[in-house]
Amino acid sequence: MGGWRASNPTPLSSLQAPPTARHPTPPFTPPLTAAWAGGLPIPSAGLPPPRSPPPTPRAPAAAAFLRATLRDAVSPVPPLDTVPPAARAAAVRSAAAWAWAGYVAHAWGADELAPVSRSGYETFCSLGVTPIDALDTLHLMGFPREFARAADFVVASLPARLAANCTVSVFETAIRVVGGLAAAADASGDARLGSLAVDAARRLLPAFDTPSGVPRSDVDLAAGPAADVFREASAGTALLAEAVLVPEFVAAARWEARLAVDAGASPTTASAPNILASPLAAASLRSLDAVLANAPEGDSGLLPTTLSVDTGAAEWRERHTVGGRADSAYEYLLKTWLMLRGASDAGVRARGERYRRAWVRAMDVVLDRLVVSTPSGAATYATSDLHEPVAEHLACFLPGNLFAGVSAGAVRGTRAARYRASAAALLTTCVAMGESTATGLPPEVALFLPELRPGHPFSLLRPETAESLFLAHAATGDPAWREAGWRLFVAIETAARVATGGYSGVRDVTVSPPALDDSMPSWLLAESFCYLFLLFDDDAAAKVAGKVLSTEAHPLAQLL
């Protein structure tokens, strides 16, 4: 579940306004070699007009490119109605290969792919976010050559990029870069990636140097805290999701300790108490503790959406929500407990238990106050405490989080039964949000007036429904969740696949075929396809069963 994603809470009065399209920066020219391109030009017939200036025709025809570059006998997905259940994981794997091939062909080195115009664009200070975010997906899906190629590129290019004077979002850099590097290092044992995770996390650390410990939203990678340039808000204000980043910083602290031990430090350096006492982990835990300490008593578990970096308290009275700007904070209450609960040290386990109790308190109140049903009972969805008939797709992480908590034993008895029933009802509505549209893709925002219809009809191919379907199936074994996941995959494959490589978000899910928005967010590979692959591949799911899946679906090791 990829966090708040620069998504602002959506007032009901604005829901009929047309969505604003993304405008990537000028195209990035990928440094393709003749070996990559295979000497084959892009066929010109039948392609949408590219943005100006036209890209250099270096990439090959898509099928030939897959054969020449992936070298793993990946074939295009067959007609979707002929794919048997046993072959669904392979179909998702092929789709991920198609997304990766498009990025390599047209945007190598850029942050993200603009698949229609066959170019790259920069969204995160040119850190090369897509290969970093995709590393553990490539490893999990069994693309060893592509993993090695991406890892070598990241190791060679990222140090200089991290040293640049450029202002980044602390939240997005933590979940995509720090989490992506740490998870890839955990999966492969590649200490080079672990070292880069430590470097990236250290560069974010100055943002936490505030009176409360709640981090500023943005940081200059080379110079420290920066003015807030990513959103219109006070520089002294943080969003809830930005204040809760424990899994990524603990993962980086683990690698910092491991590297220190490898360099000759005492083995106790890598003990759980010492890891948590390190500057990286301690900063993230201090921020989380400040959030919990300053939560208004009257809200009995709900957390403020905006926080003062000076005091940690609510900056101003705003609606409570589990959607944009707040979502991953609730998710991480549970996952911080999951990271700490297996530690051999009793003090570490006790600290984790505090976060479990905070999650239970929050979920009880969320179910009481923020989860509502339509008058007919046909739909159940999470909204704000203003009880607007509005559901964000971002909030579709919630059913998966509830299922995960029940499976992990965070709640038991009648409370567990309530969480399971609520999760099933919420997920059924999230599935319906997509299946009620012409494309089968869920809109960014849905309305219940009282019938279900899109509010903001665009789709960024977000992962939250896929995430919850995987966690629901893992918790229950109910094949209905796999069937819903397959229908979602078919919708992505049908509506969003680009003929020359990659996938694109769509402008209006109610129109089929849809107009494409020419952007492939890095979370498509990191999360959407990863969760769908896990849903259909039991062996892959077993590999991550003992890990904590971050809000960007990066599998992070628990503390021992």
N, C-alpha and C positions, 0 to 999 in steps of 0.2 A: 504494500500500500504506500504509494509514493508521496505521502505528506501533503502539505497544503498547496504545493504547485503554483504558487502565485495566484491562487484563486481567491477572490474576495467573497465575503458573504453576499448573497444575492437578494436585494430587496424585492418584494413581490411586485412593486410598482414598475420595476425595470424589466420584467421577464419577457415582455413582448418585443423589446428592442432587438434588432438583428445583432448577431454575435460579431465581435470585432476579430478580423482575421489576423493571424500572426504575420509579422513582416520581418523575415530573417535579414541579417546583414548581407552585404554583397557576397557573391559566391566565392567559396574557397576552392582553389584549384588543387586537386589531389595530385601528389607526385607519383603518378603511375609509371611503371616501367613497361617496356615492350612485353616482358614476360607476363606481367599482370594483364595487360590488355589483350594479349594473344594476337595482336595485329589485326583485330577485327573491328570494323566501324560499327557504330550504332545505326540500325536501320531507321530511315527517316519516315517511312510511311506509317500513318495511323497514330503518331505520337502527338501529345498535346504540345502547344507552342511553348518553348522555354522562355524563362525570364531573360531580360536583357542584362548583360551581354550573353550570347549563346555559349554554352559550355564547349570546350574543345572535345571533338569526337574521339575520345580515347578508349572508352569502355566497350566491351564486346557485346554481342547479342547475349541475352541473359542466360540461356541454357548452356551455351558454350563457355560462358564465364564461370558458371557453377562447376562445370567439369574441369576447367583449367586451373581454377584457384582453390576450390575447397578440397579437391582430390579425395573425397570421401564417398564417391558414388552417390551423391545426393541428386535425386531426380525431382522434377517439378511435382507438385501435389496432383494426384490423379483426380478424375471427376469425383466431387465430394460425396455424391450419393452412392458411390461404389466402394468407399473406404470401410472395411470391416472394423469392428471395435478393436481388434488386436493390433491394427495398423495405425490407430489414431495418434499414438505418440510419435511414430515415424513421420506422419503428416505434419505434426506441429514442428518436429525437428527440421523438416524440409522448409517449412515456412520461415523458421528462424534463420536457416542458411540463406534464404532469399533476402531477408532483411539485411543480414550481414554482408552478403555479396553486393547489394546495392550501395551500402555505405562504403565498402572498400573500393568499389568501382568509381564512385562519383564524389565521395566526400572524405577520402582518407586523410586523417589528421585534423579534420574539423570537429567541432563539438557535435553537430547533428546533421543528418541528411535531409536535403530538400529533394525528394525523390522524383517529382514531376519535372522540375527544371534540371535535374541531374547535376546538382551542385551541393556544396556544404555551406553551413552557416554557423556563426559563433553565438553562443548564448551564455557561456561560462568562462570568459576570459581566455578562450582558445586553449583550454586545458586538454582537449581531446576527450570529452566526456563519454561519448558512445563506446569506444573500445574499453575504457575503464569500467563503465557500468556493465558491459557485456562479458567481461572476462570470466566470471564464475558460471555464467550461462553456457558459454562455449565449452568450458571444462565439464560441466554437468552433462551436457548433451553429447559429449564424445567427439569434439572437434579438436584433437590434440595439435594439429599443425596450425590451425587458426588461432588457438589459444597461445601457442608459442610465438606466433607472428605478432599478435596483439601485445603480449607481455613484453617482447623485445622492443616494440615500438614505444610502449609506455615508459619502459625503463630508460630508453635513450632520449626521449623528448620531454618527459614531465619535469625533471629537475629544473631545467631552464624556464619552463612555463610557470612553475610554482614560484620562481624567484622574481617574476615580473611585477612591476608596479601596476596592479590591477585590482579593482574592488569586486569581491565576490559575495554572494549570499552564504552566510555561515551554514544555514540549514541545508541548502542544496549541495554545497560542497561536501558537507559532512556525510550526507546520506548516499551521494553518488560516488564521490571520489574516495573519501576515507573508508567508508563501508565497502565499496567495491574492491579497493586494493587489499584491505584486510581479509575479506572473504576469499579472494583469489589466492592470496598467500596461504591462508588456512587450507584451501583445497589442494593446492599444488606443492606446498612446502617451499615455494620460491621466496627466499628471504629478501630478494631485491624488492619485491612488491610490498612485503611487510615493512621494509625500511622507508619506502615511499609513503605508506599509510601513516607512519610516524611523522614524517616530514610535513605532510599535508595537515595533519591534526595540530602539530605545533604551530603552524602558520595561522590557524584559526584561533588558537588559544588567547591572543590578546583581546579578542572580543568579549571574553568572560571576565576581564579585569574591570568590573563595575562594583559599585558599593554593595549591591545585592547578590552578585554572582550570576544574575540572569544576563545572558550575552546580548550584546548589540547585534542587530540584524546583519550587518555587513562588516567586512574587514578587508583591508588592503593586504594582499598576500606578502608584500615586501615591507610594508611600513606600519602595519598594525591597524587599530580601529579606524573606520572610515565613516563619513557621513552616510546617511541612509539614502541610497540612490535607486533602490529597486521598487520602492512603493511610496506613495504619498502619505507619510505619517511622521510623527515626531521622531527625531533621532534618539530620543530617550525612551522610546517605546519598543517593546519586543512582542511578537506574536507567541501564543502559547506553544505552538508546535516547534518554534525556534528555540524554546527554552529547555526542551527535553530531548537530549541527544546522547543518552548514556550508552546504548549498545555500541555505537560507532567509536566513541572515545575510550571505552573500556577495551574494545578490540584493538585499537591502536596502542593502548597502554600495555596490553599483553605482548604485542610484538616488540614494543620498546624494551620490555623486561627480557624477553627471549633473546633479543639481539645482544643485550648487555651480558647475559649469562654466557652466550656464545663467545663474547669478547673477554671473558674471564671473571665476570662479577660473580658474587656468591649465588648459588642456586636459590637461596631464599628470596632473592630479588624478584623471582617469578612466582612467589606465593600469592594467593588471592588477596590477603590483607595489604601486602606491599604494592600490588598492582593498583588496588583501589586508592591507596595513599599517594600514588604518583600524580604529578601535576595534571596530566591529561584526564585521567579518570576522576580525580578529585574535583576538577572544575565542573565537569558535567553533573556529578552527583550533588555538588553544592547548588547548582542551578535548579535541579529537580526538587531538592529539599526546600529551596526558597519558594518555589511555586506552591508546594503543598502547605508550607507554613503560613502562606499569605492568602490561601483560598478563603473566601468569605464564609464564615460559619453558617450563615443563614442558608447557604446553597447546599450544605450537607453532602459534599462530594463533587459537585460540579466545579470546574476550574474556569477562571476568567480567560477570555479570549485575548485580551491585550494586557500587557504587564509593564510596569515601570522598571527600567533597569537600575534605578536608584534604590527602590524599596522592595521590589519583587511583588508589590501589591497590584491589584487591578488598576489600570491606568484611567479608565473611565467605564461607566456602566454601559455594557453592551450585551447583546443577546448571548445566551449560552448555546453552544452547538457542538456536534461531533463532526461537522463538515469542515470545509476549508478554514485554515488558520488554526484549527484546534485538533484535528483528527489524530495525527500520529502521537500527540501527547498522551491521549487515553490509551492508545495502542501500546505505548512504551511503558506505561505503568505495569502492565502484565509482563512485558518482555524483559524489563529490568529484573523483575523477580525471577523469571526463567533463567536469566544469565547468572544469577547469584545463588539460586537455591541448591545447586549441587556442590557448592564449595565445601571443602573439608573443615574450614574454619567456622566455628559456631557464630562468631560475631558477624561474619559476612552473610551467613544464612539469615540471621536475625534482621539484618538491614534489609535484605530482600523481602522478608516477611512484611515489613512495614509497607513496601510498595504493593505487595499483593493485597493487603487490607485496603490500601487507598484505591486500588483498581476495583475491588468489590464494592466499596462505598460509592464510587463513581458510577459503576454499571447499574447498581440498584436505583440510583436517582435518574440516570439516563432512561432506564426502562419505565420509571414512574412518570417522568416529566417531558421527555423529548421523543419518545416513541409513541406514535398515534396510529389509529386505523381510520379508514374511510367509514362513513355512516353505514355502508352495506357490509363492512368487514372484509371486503374483497382485497384490500391492500393495507399493508402495515409498513410504515416508513419512519425514519428518523428525521426530525426537523429541528427547529429551534424552540426555545421556551416561549417565543411569541406565537407558537402554534400556527404558523403560516402553512398553507397547503403546498409546501415546496420540499422537494427532496433533491439533494446534490448527489451525483454519482460518487463523489469522494466519500460520502458517508456509507457507501456499500462495503467498506472495510469492516463495519461493525459486526455483522453476523459472523464473519470469519473469526474475529477477535473473541466473540462470545463462545463459539465452538472450541477455539483453541484453549480458552481458559477452563472450560469444562473438561476437556480431554486431559489437561495437565493437572487436574485435581485442585485448581484454585478455588472451586466451590463444590459443594456436595449436597446431596439430599434434595429437598424441595427447591432450594435456590438453583441448583444445577438443572433441575427439570424445567424451571421457569426460563433460565438462560437458553437452554436448548430449544424450547418451543418458540421463544421470541426470535432466536437466530434463524430458525427455519422460516418463520413468517416474514422476517425482514429480507432474507435472501430470495424468497419466492417473488417478492415485489421487485427486487433489484433485477432479477431475471426478466420479469415482465416489462420493466422499463425498456429493455432492448427488444424483446419479442413483439412489442406493440408497435414498432416502427417499421417503415418500408424496407429498411436495410438490415434490420435485426440488430443494429448497434444501439446501445443506450445513449440518450442525450446527456449533455453535461448537467442539465437540471430538468427535473420532471415536475409537473403540476398535477394536483389531484383536486379537480373542480366539479364534482367529485371524481369524474372519470379521469383516468390516467392519460396525459398527453404531454408532449415535450414543452418545456419552458424556454430554455436555451437549447436549440436543436443540434448544435455541432457536437462532434465527437473527437476527442484527442486520443482515442484508443487507450483509454486509461485501464489500469489493471485491477481495480478494486473488486469487480464482480468475479473475475477469474480467480483472484486470491481467495475470496470467500468460498467459491465452489470447491477449490482444492481442500481448504481446511474443513469444509462441511463433509466432504467425502472421506477425508482422513478420520474424522471424528465418528462418522455414522456408518460408513460403508454403503450408503444408499446409492444405488446406480443411477437414480434420477438426477443426482447432481452431476454425474459424468455426462449424461445425455444433454443436460443444459449447457455444460461446458463445450460439448461438441457443436451445438447449435451456435454458440457464441463464436467459436473458431471459424465455422463456415461463414458467418456474417463478416468477420474480418477478412477472410480470404476472398470473399465475393465482392465486397464493397471497397476494400482499401488496398488491395494488391496492385502494384504498379508494374507495368509490363517490362520495364527496363531495370528492375531491381528495387527492392524496398517496398514499404507500405506507407500510406499517407492517411493522416486524419481527414475527416470529411466535414464539409460545411453544414450539411443539413441531413440528418438521419431519416427524415420523412420523405426524402426524394430518392428514388432508385432508378438508374444508377446515380450516385451522388456526385456533386462537384468536390474535388479534392483540395485540401488546404495547403498542400506542398510542404508538409513537415512530418518528420518521423522522430518523435521524442525518444530519448535514450531509454526510457522505461519500457518501450515496446519489447526490446530484447531482454532488458534486465528483469522485467516483471511479467508483462502480459503473456508472452510466449513461454517464459520460464514456469509460471504457475500452471498454464495449460499443459505443458509437458509433464510436470509433476502430477497433475490430475490423472493423466493417462498412463504413466510409467511407474509401476510399483517399485521397481529397483531404484529408480532415481529418488522417489519419495523416501525410501529407506535410507538413502545416503544422507539426507538432510534431517532425518527424524531426530537426531540428537543435537541439532543446532538450533539457534535462535534466528528465525528469518526476520531480517530488519525491515524497516518500512519501505525499502527499495528491493526487497526479496533477496538480499545478500545473506547467505548462511554463515552465521558467526558462532564461534565456539563458546560454550559456557565456561565459566570459571570453575576450577576444580580445587 
